[in-house]
């Protein structure tokens, strides 16, 4: 335990980076997913094809490869951000494909009569989706979105592959100095588990308040 206390500063910095990376990636992924799912259910064929292509491309390539591409490939194209920003961008765009599919599942649970009633009231596609369908769809997929957010938290560890010092990298660096792998990596695992429990608790709270009982 003294090893963890002696390196609490480095350990805490890793935890903070992981929490920030998770929170910002979640916000980015949800925002992108809302755009992608709108394209996926759009009556305009080119937009549907773009939304489908986005999901297929990001779901069928490993996240680590996306992170490495964003960190080392984009600068070759003249696009360069700080390492942390690049990691947020890569994790957000990758996770958005999964969030979009969860939202599309939610949209499919909304009765077609809801969309027909919206159109009868004179609402266009965008207005129907924004004011009638998406609010109900979001309430139907609170638990899947929570599970995806836990997965997003775990995926942030892959940013270590590009050199970002998040929790797992911090634990590894401490272990290289202290040579106490069981204690150090167990401590990191406990922190990941606690963060996942926080996400699960928030999800359950939102589910109790927002879920639709049919």
trRosetta pair geometry for C-beta under 8 A, 3 or more apart (Angstrom, degrees):
i j d omega theta_ij theta_ji phi_ij phi_ji
1 4 5.8 -53 -161 35 46 109
1 5 6.3 41 146 -16 73 107
1 183 7.4 -130 -63 -161 38 128
2 5 5.5 -58 -145 42 37 111
2 6 5.9 39 156 -23 71 107
3 6 5.9 -55 -146 36 26 111
3 7 6.5 -7 163 10 62 111
3 174 7.4 118 162 161 100 116
3 178 4.9 103 -147 -172 120 154
3 180 4.8 -103 -88 45 175 156
3 183 5.7 97 54 107 134 138
3 184 6.4 -80 125 -69 130 91
4 7 6.4 -76 -145 54 26 88
4 8 6.5 61 150 -77 64 76
4 11 6.5 29 -158 -47 75 165
4 183 6.8 -125 -39 151 102 105
4 184 7.0 172 -79 -106 83 61
4 187 5.1 169 -104 -103 132 161
5 8 5.5 -9 -151 -41 35 114
6 178 8.0 139 76 -94 126 132
7 10 5.0 -44 -178 43 90 111
7 11 5.5 96 120 -27 86 102
7 174 4.6 106 161 -129 165 126
7 177 7.9 145 -88 69 137 130
7 178 7.1 -98 -29 -38 141 139
8 11 5.4 -60 -142 43 32 115
8 12 5.9 36 158 -25 69 107
9 12 5.9 -55 -146 34 25 109
9 13 6.6 26 154 -19 61 104
10 13 5.8 -51 -151 32 32 113
10 14 6.7 34 151 -19 63 103
10 170 5.4 172 151 -161 86 105
10 173 6.9 -114 170 89 138 119
10 174 6.0 158 96 -72 134 106
11 14 5.8 -57 -158 34 32 112
11 15 6.6 32 148 -19 66 105
11 167 7.9 39 -164 -140 63 74
11 170 5.8 145 -111 138 38 129
11 171 7.2 58 -118 -81 85 68
11 174 6.7 10 -68 -49 88 154
11 187 7.2 -39 -142 130 140 132
11 188 8.0 -134 -144 -82 99 79
12 15 5.5 -52 -149 35 37 113
12 16 6.3 37 153 -20 68 103
13 16 5.8 -51 -147 35 32 111
13 17 6.4 33 154 -19 64 105
13 165 7.1 6 122 123 110 117
13 170 6.4 164 78 -105 85 142
14 17 5.8 -55 -148 36 31 111
14 18 6.4 31 153 -19 65 106
14 165 6.3 -94 -98 152 82 79
14 166 5.6 86 -161 160 77 32
14 167 4.2 117 146 -103 105 40
14 168 7.6 179 -175 15 129 27
14 169 6.6 -169 -124 65 116 75
14 170 2.8 -107 -61 4 140 147
14 171 6.8 -180 131 -28 171 70
14 188 7.9 -44 118 -118 142 105
15 18 5.7 -57 -150 36 31 111
15 19 6.3 29 154 -18 66 106
15 167 5.5 61 -83 -94 49 105
15 170 7.8 -78 -25 48 58 155
15 191 5.8 -104 -106 -172 111 143
16 19 5.8 -55 -147 37 31 110
16 20 6.2 28 156 -16 66 108
17 20 5.8 -56 -145 40 29 109
17 21 6.0 30 156 -20 65 110
17 84 7.4 -114 -149 -117 100 116
17 164 7.0 -180 165 163 135 101
17 165 6.3 117 14 96 172 66
17 166 4.6 -137 107 -111 114 64
17 167 7.2 -169 67 -38 93 62
17 170 7.8 146 35 -34 126 124
18 21 5.8 -55 -142 38 27 111
18 22 6.2 28 157 -19 63 108
18 153 7.5 60 169 -161 102 79
18 156 5.5 126 -145 113 76 142
18 157 7.9 12 -119 -72 115 65
18 166 4.6 102 -72 -173 79 105
18 167 4.2 -7 -40 -20 143 107
18 191 8.0 101 63 132 154 120
18 195 7.3 -84 123 -80 121 171
19 22 5.8 -56 -147 37 28 111
19 23 6.2 23 158 -17 65 109
19 195 7.0 -142 -91 -124 85 129
20 23 5.9 -56 -141 38 28 107
20 24 6.1 17 165 -8 66 112
20 84 7.7 -4 111 -170 124 127
21 24 6.4 -60 -139 44 23 102
21 25 5.9 21 162 -17 61 117
21 84 7.1 -121 -88 -157 94 86
21 87 6.1 -35 -134 118 119 121
21 88 6.2 -139 -140 -83 67 79
21 91 6.8 74 171 28 96 160
21 156 4.7 123 109 -143 127 128
21 159 6.5 -106 -156 -1 156 162
21 164 7.5 99 -87 150 146 148
21 166 6.1 -43 6 -105 150 131
22 25 6.0 -63 -143 41 22 108
22 26 6.2 27 158 -25 62 108
22 149 7.7 82 -178 -177 103 84
22 152 6.2 121 -142 120 80 100
22 153 4.8 21 -119 -104 133 73
22 156 5.5 -75 -68 -44 80 148
22 195 7.4 145 3 170 171 134
23 26 5.8 -54 -151 30 27 113
23 27 6.7 23 154 -15 62 104
24 27 5.8 -53 -150 36 34 109
24 28 6.2 30 154 -14 67 110
24 88 4.8 -34 112 -135 121 130
24 92 7.6 -68 130 -66 73 118
25 28 5.6 -57 -143 43 32 111
25 29 5.8 34 157 -23 68 109
25 88 5.3 -143 -73 -146 77 66
25 91 4.1 -32 -132 104 140 118
25 92 4.8 -144 -147 -67 65 73
25 95 6.3 88 158 18 105 144
25 152 5.9 -178 109 180 122 122
25 156 7.0 -169 12 -86 153 102
26 29 5.9 -55 -141 37 25 110
26 30 6.3 22 160 -18 62 108
26 95 7.6 -63 -100 115 45 155
26 149 5.7 34 -115 -128 120 103
26 152 6.1 130 -80 108 81 160
27 30 6.1 -58 -148 36 26 107
27 31 6.4 24 155 -17 62 109
27 92 7.9 -37 75 -117 56 120
28 31 5.9 -58 -148 37 29 110
28 32 6.3 23 158 -13 66 109
28 88 6.2 116 -3 162 154 93
28 89 7.2 -116 175 -108 160 41
28 91 7.9 94 71 87 127 79
28 92 3.1 -36 108 -131 123 144
28 93 7.7 -48 139 -44 115 56
28 96 7.4 -81 127 -60 73 113
29 32 5.9 -58 -145 41 29 106
29 33 5.9 32 155 -25 65 111
29 91 7.4 -67 -58 128 116 72
29 92 4.6 -145 -58 -151 69 61
29 93 7.6 -129 -102 -44 73 15
29 94 8.0 -45 -108 69 113 53
29 95 3.8 -35 -120 92 146 109
29 96 4.4 -153 -152 -67 66 69
29 99 5.2 126 148 -6 101 144
29 152 6.8 -124 1 -110 163 143
30 33 5.5 -53 -142 36 29 115
30 34 6.6 36 156 -26 62 100
30 96 7.7 -135 -42 -110 15 80
30 99 5.9 -124 -98 180 52 159
30 145 8.0 51 -103 -155 106 124
31 34 6.1 -51 -156 26 29 111
31 35 7.2 23 149 -12 60 103
31 96 8.0 -55 68 -109 54 121
32 35 5.8 -59 -159 37 38 109
32 36 6.1 33 149 -19 72 109
32 92 6.2 117 0 153 135 97
32 93 6.3 -122 180 -108 175 55
32 96 3.6 -38 92 -122 117 153
32 99 7.8 102 76 63 82 127
32 100 7.7 -70 117 -54 76 112
33 36 5.5 -54 -140 40 34 110
33 37 5.9 29 162 -17 70 107
33 95 8.0 -63 -54 119 118 73
33 96 4.4 -155 -59 -156 76 75
33 97 7.8 -129 -102 -39 88 12
33 99 3.5 -73 -89 100 160 111
33 100 4.1 -152 -149 -62 80 71
33 102 7.9 -4 -172 48 143 92
33 103 5.9 134 151 -2 111 136
34 37 6.2 -52 -139 38 25 105
34 38 6.5 32 154 -23 59 106
34 100 8.0 -135 -39 -102 19 81
34 103 7.1 -167 -95 -131 52 173
34 134 7.5 49 -140 -144 98 141
35 38 5.7 -56 -154 32 30 114
35 39 6.7 28 150 -16 64 104
36 39 5.7 -55 -156 36 34 111
36 40 6.3 39 147 -27 67 105
36 51 5.1 132 -172 -138 66 89
36 54 5.3 -124 -129 91 118 146
36 55 6.7 129 171 -58 131 89
36 96 6.0 123 -2 151 141 107
36 97 7.2 -103 156 -102 170 47
36 100 4.0 -49 92 -106 121 149
37 40 5.1 -46 -144 31 39 120
37 41 6.5 13 164 0 68 104
37 51 7.2 119 -95 -156 16 134
37 100 4.5 -170 -56 -153 86 80
37 103 4.3 -61 -84 94 165 125
37 104 5.2 -155 -136 -61 102 80
37 107 6.9 163 172 -22 119 137
38 41 6.8 -72 -148 47 25 88
38 42 6.2 50 149 -59 63 99
38 47 7.9 -54 118 164 76 129
38 51 7.7 -161 73 -91 47 139
38 126 7.7 34 -156 -118 124 77
38 129 6.2 106 -121 146 89 158
39 42 5.3 -36 -146 -5 32 124
39 47 4.3 -133 -144 169 82 89
39 48 6.4 177 158 -86 70 29
39 50 5.4 -76 -179 80 144 98
39 51 3.2 169 103 -57 105 115
39 54 7.6 75 76 15 144 134
40 48 6.3 72 -148 -136 28 66
40 51 3.8 -141 -64 138 64 145
40 52 6.6 116 -118 -60 81 65
40 55 7.3 47 -90 -26 125 135
40 100 6.5 135 -20 167 141 113
40 104 5.4 -58 110 -94 148 128
41 48 7.7 106 -51 -105 5 94
41 104 6.7 173 -49 -126 107 90
41 107 5.8 -93 -66 139 157 161
41 129 7.2 150 88 -110 125 128
42 47 4.1 -14 67 95 153 130
42 48 5.5 -145 61 -58 87 77
42 51 7.3 145 12 -12 106 139
42 125 7.1 82 -138 154 65 146
43 125 6.0 -126 4 -97 111 152
44 47 4.3 60 85 14 106 114
44 48 6.9 175 87 -14 53 85
45 48 5.5 -56 -146 36 36 112
45 49 6.2 35 157 -20 69 104
46 49 5.6 -53 -147 37 33 112
46 50 6.4 35 153 -21 65 104
47 50 5.6 -50 -147 35 34 112
47 51 6.3 34 154 -18 65 105
48 51 5.8 -55 -148 38 31 110
48 52 6.2 30 154 -18 65 108
49 52 5.7 -54 -145 38 30 111
49 53 6.1 32 155 -20 65 107
50 53 5.8 -55 -146 37 28 111
50 54 6.4 34 154 -25 63 104
51 54 5.7 -50 -149 29 30 114
51 55 6.7 26 156 -15 63 105
51 100 7.3 -159 -168 173 99 144
52 55 6.0 -58 -153 37 32 108
52 56 6.2 24 155 -15 67 111
53 56 5.9 -59 -143 41 30 108
53 57 5.9 28 161 -20 67 110
54 57 6.2 -61 -146 36 23 107
54 58 6.3 3 165 -3 62 112
54 96 7.9 -46 153 106 120 110
54 97 6.4 -160 135 -99 81 93
54 100 7.7 41 102 36 117 168
55 58 6.5 -69 -145 45 23 97
55 59 5.8 10 166 -10 65 119
55 97 4.6 138 -131 -153 57 94
55 100 6.0 -123 -89 83 109 129
55 101 6.2 110 -144 -59 133 101
56 59 6.2 -62 -135 43 22 103
56 60 5.9 -1 172 -3 61 123
57 60 6.6 -77 -143 44 17 97
57 61 6.6 -7 169 -1 60 117
57 97 7.9 -146 68 -96 64 143
58 61 6.6 -69 -138 42 27 96
58 66 7.3 38 -138 -87 79 147
58 93 6.3 -143 -113 141 139 81
58 94 5.2 -175 -172 -126 110 50
58 96 7.2 11 109 66 171 82
58 97 3.8 -175 82 -37 123 144
59 97 4.9 -149 -50 137 86 140
59 98 6.9 124 -98 -66 100 76
59 101 7.8 47 -74 -29 142 141
61 65 5.5 -102 168 77 97 129
61 66 6.1 112 112 -54 112 94
62 65 4.7 94 69 3 87 103
62 66 7.3 -153 101 -5 48 85
63 66 5.4 -55 -153 36 40 113
63 67 6.3 40 152 -22 71 102
63 90 7.3 114 -170 147 79 102
63 91 7.0 42 -162 -109 122 64
63 94 4.8 88 -113 -179 91 167
63 155 5.5 -19 110 -162 174 119
63 158 5.3 102 106 79 112 166
64 67 5.7 -51 -149 34 33 112
64 68 6.4 31 154 -16 66 105
64 158 4.8 -122 -83 -167 80 122
64 161 5.2 42 -148 32 103 167
65 68 5.8 -54 -146 39 32 109
65 69 6.2 35 153 -22 65 107
66 69 5.6 -55 -146 36 30 112
66 70 6.2 28 157 -18 66 106
66 90 4.9 152 129 -164 99 104
66 93 7.2 -154 180 82 139 108
66 94 5.3 161 64 -69 165 120
67 70 5.9 -56 -147 37 29 108
67 71 6.1 19 158 -13 65 112
67 86 7.8 103 -156 133 68 95
67 87 6.3 23 -139 -121 107 71
67 90 4.5 128 -96 130 59 160
67 91 7.4 27 -85 -55 103 74
67 158 5.9 171 -5 127 152 103
67 159 6.0 -151 -144 -104 147 56
67 161 6.2 105 91 70 134 111
67 162 5.1 -126 149 -32 108 129
68 71 5.9 -59 -140 42 28 106
68 72 5.7 -16 175 21 68 114
68 73 7.5 72 126 -16 63 101
68 161 6.5 -61 -64 124 98 117
68 162 6.1 -167 -90 -84 55 98
69 72 7.0 -73 -126 56 17 78
69 73 4.2 -18 -166 15 61 139
69 74 7.3 83 143 -30 65 81
69 90 7.7 143 63 -117 83 122
70 73 6.8 -12 -54 48 13 95
70 74 5.4 11 -157 -14 45 125
70 86 5.0 160 136 -178 108 97
70 87 7.7 154 93 -81 134 32
70 89 6.0 176 -160 89 146 109
70 90 4.2 -138 10 -72 155 113
71 74 7.5 66 -12 27 5 101
71 83 6.7 32 -128 -131 109 77
71 86 5.2 115 -90 133 68 146
71 87 7.6 23 -71 -66 109 71
71 90 7.6 -39 -34 -37 82 146
71 162 4.2 161 -36 -149 166 132
71 163 7.7 148 -170 29 154 100
72 75 6.9 -59 -161 30 27 107
72 76 7.6 27 148 -19 58 107
72 162 7.7 -150 -27 -132 92 101
73 76 5.8 -58 -166 28 42 113
73 77 7.1 25 146 -8 71 106
74 77 5.5 -64 -155 41 44 107
74 79 4.2 -71 176 81 101 101
74 80 6.5 160 114 -80 98 50
74 81 7.9 -2 105 10 144 85
74 86 7.2 -167 43 -131 141 116
75 78 7.5 62 -169 -70 36 10
75 79 6.9 -110 -81 71 31 49
75 80 4.4 50 -103 -87 85 106
81 85 4.0 -103 154 93 127 122
81 86 4.8 163 71 -58 105 80
81 89 6.9 108 40 -10 155 138
82 85 4.6 86 58 11 83 107
82 86 6.9 -151 90 -9 39 89
83 86 5.7 -57 -148 36 29 113
83 87 6.4 30 155 -20 65 104
83 162 6.7 176 -158 127 103 112
83 163 6.5 -76 -150 85 148 100
83 164 5.5 180 144 -84 114 88
84 87 5.7 -54 -151 34 31 111
84 88 6.5 33 151 -19 65 103
84 164 6.4 118 -91 -128 61 119
85 88 5.7 -52 -150 34 33 113
85 89 6.4 34 151 -20 65 105
86 89 5.6 -53 -149 35 32 113
86 90 6.3 28 155 -17 66 106
86 162 7.5 -123 103 145 120 157
87 90 5.9 -55 -145 38 31 108
87 91 6.1 23 160 -12 67 109
87 156 7.8 72 161 -147 120 76
87 159 4.2 45 -143 -129 133 127
87 162 6.6 -171 -84 61 100 138
87 164 5.2 8 -57 -50 155 157
88 91 6.2 -60 -142 43 26 104
88 92 5.9 28 158 -23 64 113
89 92 5.8 -58 -144 36 24 112
89 93 6.3 16 163 -14 63 110
90 93 6.2 -59 -145 38 25 104
90 94 6.2 21 159 -14 63 111
90 159 7.9 147 69 -98 124 90
91 94 5.9 -59 -144 41 28 109
91 95 5.9 21 161 -14 67 114
91 152 6.7 100 172 -159 111 91
91 155 6.2 147 -136 113 105 115
91 156 6.4 18 -114 -95 156 69
91 159 7.1 -42 -50 -62 123 112
92 95 6.1 -63 -142 42 23 103
92 96 6.1 35 157 -35 62 106
93 96 5.6 -44 -146 21 29 120
93 97 7.8 38 155 -25 55 91
94 97 6.5 -51 -175 15 36 109
94 98 8.0 18 142 -3 63 102
94 155 7.5 -149 99 164 133 152
95 98 5.7 -59 -163 40 50 107
95 99 6.1 47 144 -19 79 106
95 148 6.8 126 -165 165 98 107
95 151 7.8 158 -123 97 103 99
95 152 4.9 33 -113 -102 146 110
95 155 7.2 175 -73 60 107 154
96 99 5.5 -54 -140 42 37 111
96 100 5.9 43 158 -27 69 105
97 100 5.9 -52 -149 32 26 113
97 101 6.8 23 153 -16 59 104
98 101 5.9 -52 -150 34 34 109
98 102 6.6 35 151 -18 65 104
98 148 5.3 173 124 -137 120 127
98 151 7.5 -65 119 84 166 142
99 102 5.6 -56 -152 36 34 112
99 103 6.3 33 151 -18 67 105
99 145 6.6 53 -131 -123 87 88
99 148 5.9 160 -80 128 71 158
100 103 5.7 -55 -148 38 32 111
100 104 6.3 35 151 -23 65 104
101 104 5.5 -48 -145 33 34 114
101 105 6.6 41 152 -22 62 99
102 105 5.7 -50 -156 31 33 114
102 106 6.7 35 146 -18 63 103
102 141 4.9 140 160 -180 95 140
102 144 4.4 -177 -143 123 122 127
102 145 5.7 156 126 -71 151 70
102 148 6.2 -109 -32 -28 152 145
103 106 5.3 -51 -153 35 38 115
103 107 6.4 42 148 -23 68 100
103 134 7.6 2 -169 -135 114 85
103 137 5.9 66 -167 141 70 126
103 138 7.2 -6 -124 -84 92 65
103 141 6.3 -147 -93 52 41 158
104 107 5.4 -46 -148 32 36 114
104 108 6.5 39 151 -21 63 102
105 108 5.7 -54 -153 33 32 113
105 109 7.0 33 149 -23 63 102
105 140 7.9 -142 114 114 80 115
105 141 6.2 115 80 -92 101 129
105 144 7.2 29 67 39 140 172
106 109 5.7 -55 -157 27 37 111
106 110 7.4 43 147 -28 64 95
106 136 7.6 171 163 113 99 63
106 137 3.3 106 124 -173 108 78
106 138 6.4 91 155 -56 162 22
106 139 7.8 136 -159 53 126 47
106 140 4.3 151 -139 71 90 110
106 141 3.9 -89 -65 -21 120 119
107 110 5.9 -46 -163 16 41 114
107 133 5.8 40 -135 163 88 116
107 134 7.3 -18 -90 -91 97 55
107 137 4.5 -4 -69 -104 56 142
109 136 7.9 -143 91 136 93 100
109 137 7.0 138 49 -117 94 67
109 140 4.8 -180 70 -174 145 163
110 114 5.2 -75 167 46 102 145
110 115 7.3 99 119 -37 116 93
110 132 8.0 120 -176 135 146 84
110 133 5.1 162 84 -142 171 80
110 136 4.9 104 -102 97 113 130
110 137 5.8 -61 -34 -66 120 82
110 140 7.6 -140 -56 -14 76 148
111 114 5.1 111 71 -14 79 96
112 115 5.7 -52 -162 37 51 108
112 116 6.2 50 143 -20 75 107
113 116 5.3 -55 -143 41 38 114
113 117 6.0 42 156 -24 69 104
114 117 5.9 -53 -148 34 27 110
114 118 6.6 29 151 -20 61 104
114 132 5.7 170 162 160 102 116
114 133 6.4 134 115 -89 124 74
114 136 6.9 -62 -164 19 169 161
115 118 5.6 -52 -150 34 34 113
115 119 6.4 32 152 -17 66 104
115 128 5.7 70 -139 171 72 138
115 132 7.1 153 -93 105 49 134
115 133 6.3 23 -80 -72 91 121
116 119 5.8 -53 -148 37 32 109
116 120 6.3 36 150 -23 64 105
117 120 5.4 -51 -148 34 33 115
117 121 6.6 30 152 -17 64 104
117 132 7.8 179 80 -149 96 151
118 121 5.8 -59 -155 36 32 109
118 123 4.4 -56 169 54 90 131
118 127 7.3 -178 175 107 117 88
118 128 3.8 119 124 -120 147 99
118 131 7.5 150 -132 78 126 98
118 132 4.5 -118 -79 -3 136 164
118 133 7.6 -75 -16 -35 158 90
119 122 7.7 76 -179 -56 34 10
119 123 6.4 -92 -87 62 33 76
119 128 6.5 -8 -57 -78 69 143
123 127 4.0 -132 -164 99 97 118
123 128 4.6 132 117 -63 121 76
123 131 6.9 -122 -138 52 148 123
123 132 7.1 131 89 -12 166 127
124 127 5.0 88 50 16 72 103
124 128 6.8 -133 96 -8 33 91
125 128 5.9 -58 -146 36 25 110
125 129 6.3 21 158 -17 64 109
126 129 5.8 -57 -146 37 29 109
126 130 6.0 20 160 -14 66 113
127 130 5.9 -59 -139 42 29 106
127 131 5.7 -10 176 12 68 117
127 132 8.0 52 133 -1 65 99
128 131 7.0 -72 -128 51 16 85
128 132 5.1 -40 -165 38 59 122
128 133 6.0 45 143 -12 78 109
129 132 7.4 -33 -69 53 8 79
129 133 5.0 -44 -128 50 45 119
129 134 5.5 56 164 -29 68 104
130 134 6.0 -11 -122 24 26 130
131 135 7.3 -8 -176 -8 27 121
132 135 7.2 -100 177 33 9 102
132 136 7.2 -12 157 -1 52 115
133 136 6.2 -74 -160 43 31 104
133 137 5.9 29 153 -23 72 113
134 137 5.2 -55 -137 39 34 114
134 138 6.1 39 162 -24 69 101
135 138 6.0 -51 -148 31 28 111
135 139 6.8 25 155 -15 60 106
136 139 5.8 -57 -153 36 34 111
136 140 6.5 33 151 -22 66 108
136 212 6.7 29 -156 -50 81 152
137 140 5.7 -61 -153 34 33 112
137 141 6.6 -2 162 3 68 113
138 141 6.6 -79 -146 47 28 90
138 142 7.4 61 157 -68 63 74
138 145 7.9 7 -154 -27 71 153
138 210 7.6 -52 117 162 89 140
139 142 6.6 -11 -156 -37 35 106
139 210 4.6 -137 -127 156 89 97
139 211 6.2 156 173 -117 85 25
139 212 5.1 86 122 -28 120 97
140 211 7.7 90 -106 -144 33 66
140 212 5.8 -31 -80 30 76 117
141 144 4.7 -48 -167 47 87 113
141 145 5.5 90 129 -26 90 98
142 145 6.0 -63 -151 39 26 110
142 146 6.4 30 152 -23 64 107
142 203 6.3 149 154 -164 90 78
142 206 5.2 -162 -157 112 132 107
142 207 4.5 176 101 -88 137 75
142 210 5.8 131 -64 78 143 119
142 211 6.0 -99 25 -78 134 84
143 146 5.5 -52 -148 33 33 115
143 147 6.5 33 154 -19 65 102
143 203 6.3 96 -114 167 48 119
143 207 5.8 48 -60 -97 84 135
144 147 5.6 -52 -148 35 35 111
144 148 6.3 35 154 -18 67 105
145 148 5.6 -53 -147 38 33 112
145 149 6.4 37 151 -24 64 103
145 203 7.5 180 85 -124 78 109
146 149 5.6 -54 -150 32 32 112
146 150 6.8 34 151 -18 64 99
146 199 6.3 152 -163 152 83 91
146 200 6.5 97 167 -114 123 46
146 202 7.4 179 -121 85 111 80
146 203 2.8 50 -113 -115 147 145
146 204 7.8 90 -133 -37 169 54
146 206 7.7 173 -67 53 119 122
146 207 7.6 -54 -21 -46 144 114
147 150 5.8 -49 -154 32 35 111
147 151 6.6 36 147 -17 64 103
147 203 7.8 96 -35 -138 53 166
148 151 5.3 -51 -151 37 38 115
148 152 6.3 46 147 -26 67 100
149 152 5.2 -42 -147 30 37 117
149 153 6.7 46 150 -23 62 96
149 199 5.2 -161 110 -165 114 133
149 203 7.4 -179 45 -69 128 119
150 153 5.6 -46 -155 28 35 116
150 154 6.8 31 149 -14 64 102
150 196 4.9 62 -139 -141 104 94
150 199 5.3 172 -76 93 77 142
150 200 6.8 32 -73 -59 128 86
151 154 5.8 -55 -152 38 35 109
151 155 6.2 37 150 -23 67 108
152 155 5.5 -56 -146 36 32 114
152 156 7.0 48 152 -38 62 90
153 156 6.0 -42 -165 6 33 114
153 192 7.1 145 140 -155 112 83
153 195 5.8 179 -163 121 144 120
153 196 6.1 -172 80 -83 152 77
153 199 6.5 -137 -31 -27 142 153
154 157 6.4 -36 177 6 49 112
154 192 7.0 71 -100 -168 72 125
154 196 7.7 28 -53 -82 93 120
155 158 5.6 -30 -176 9 62 116
156 159 5.7 -25 -176 3 58 117
156 166 5.8 -149 144 -178 102 167
156 167 8.0 65 104 21 113 100
157 160 5.9 -19 176 -3 58 115
157 166 6.7 -141 -109 89 45 129
157 167 7.1 -61 -98 64 86 92
157 168 4.3 58 -142 -5 102 144
158 161 5.6 -21 180 4 63 116
159 162 5.9 -55 -167 38 56 104
159 164 4.1 -27 145 48 107 134
159 166 5.6 75 74 -8 117 134
160 163 7.5 74 -172 -60 39 9
160 164 6.3 -96 -85 63 35 74
160 165 7.9 64 -115 -106 77 28
160 166 6.2 -105 -64 41 84 96
160 168 5.2 -80 -47 84 148 108
160 169 4.2 177 -123 -60 105 101
160 172 7.5 96 -161 12 143 139
163 169 7.9 89 -169 -126 28 153
164 169 6.7 178 98 -2 52 154
165 169 4.7 -127 -132 100 49 131
165 170 5.8 83 176 -64 89 80
165 173 7.3 -7 -135 -13 108 143
166 169 5.6 88 46 20 55 105
166 170 7.0 -104 114 -9 25 97
167 170 5.8 -58 -147 35 27 111
167 171 6.4 26 157 -19 65 105
167 188 5.6 142 155 -149 102 101
167 191 6.1 -153 -153 97 142 136
167 192 6.9 164 106 -65 154 89
168 171 5.7 -51 -148 35 33 112
168 172 6.4 34 152 -21 65 105
168 188 6.1 104 -100 177 55 146
169 172 5.6 -54 -147 36 33 111
169 173 6.3 32 154 -19 67 104
170 173 5.9 -54 -148 36 30 109
170 174 6.4 30 154 -18 64 106
170 188 7.8 161 76 -101 89 119
171 174 5.8 -56 -150 37 31 111
171 175 6.3 31 152 -20 65 108
171 184 5.2 148 -166 154 88 98
171 185 5.7 108 158 -95 134 56
171 187 7.1 178 -119 75 116 95
171 188 3.9 -36 -71 -58 154 140
172 175 5.6 -57 -149 36 32 112
172 176 6.6 38 152 -27 65 100
173 176 5.7 -47 -151 26 34 114
173 177 7.1 23 153 -9 62 103
174 177 6.1 -65 -161 40 35 105
174 178 5.7 -3 159 10 74 119
174 184 5.4 -176 97 -142 114 137
175 178 6.1 -69 -124 56 30 89
175 179 6.7 83 -180 -90 63 23
175 180 6.6 -126 -124 57 73 53
175 181 5.2 60 -148 -93 132 65
175 184 4.6 -165 -74 72 94 156
175 185 6.9 17 -69 -43 143 89
176 179 7.7 18 -164 -64 15 64
178 184 6.6 136 71 -57 129 135
180 183 4.5 -24 151 44 112 114
180 184 5.3 115 91 -23 85 101
181 184 6.1 -66 -134 45 25 103
181 185 5.5 5 178 -2 69 117
182 185 6.8 -61 -133 45 16 95
182 186 5.9 18 163 -20 57 117
183 186 5.9 -60 -143 38 21 111
183 187 6.4 26 156 -23 60 106
184 187 5.7 -55 -155 31 29 113
184 188 6.7 26 150 -16 63 103
185 188 5.4 -46 -147 35 40 113
185 189 6.3 45 150 -23 66 102
186 189 5.5 -51 -148 35 33 114
186 190 6.5 39 151 -23 64 101
187 190 5.7 -51 -151 30 32 113
187 191 6.7 32 151 -18 63 102
188 191 5.7 -54 -154 34 35 112
188 192 6.5 35 150 -18 67 103
189 192 5.7 -51 -149 36 35 111
189 193 6.3 35 152 -20 66 106
190 193 5.6 -55 -149 37 31 112
190 194 6.3 32 153 -20 65 105
191 194 5.7 -53 -147 35 31 111
191 195 6.4 31 154 -18 65 105
192 195 5.8 -57 -150 37 31 110
192 196 6.3 31 152 -19 65 107
193 196 5.6 -55 -148 37 31 112
193 197 6.4 35 151 -23 65 104
194 197 5.5 -52 -149 33 33 114
194 198 6.7 38 150 -23 64 100
195 198 5.6 -48 -154 29 35 114
195 199 6.7 34 149 -16 64 102
196 199 5.7 -53 -152 36 36 111
196 200 6.3 36 150 -20 67 106
197 200 5.5 -53 -145 38 34 113
197 201 6.2 37 154 -23 66 104
198 201 5.8 -53 -148 34 29 112
198 202 6.5 28 154 -16 63 104
199 202 5.9 -55 -150 37 31 109
199 203 6.3 34 151 -22 65 107
200 203 5.5 -53 -148 35 32 115
200 204 6.4 30 155 -18 66 104
201 204 5.9 -53 -148 35 31 108
201 205 6.4 33 152 -20 63 105
202 205 5.6 -54 -150 35 32 114
202 206 6.4 29 154 -15 66 106
203 206 5.9 -58 -149 40 30 107
203 207 6.1 32 152 -25 66 109
204 207 5.4 -51 -143 35 32 116
204 208 6.5 34 157 -21 64 101
205 208 6.0 -53 -153 32 29 108
205 209 6.6 14 154 -8 63 111
206 209 5.8 -66 -148 44 33 104
206 210 5.5 -13 170 15 73 121
207 210 6.7 -72 -122 53 20 84
207 211 4.8 29 -174 -43 66 119
208 211 6.9 -10 -88 12 13 109
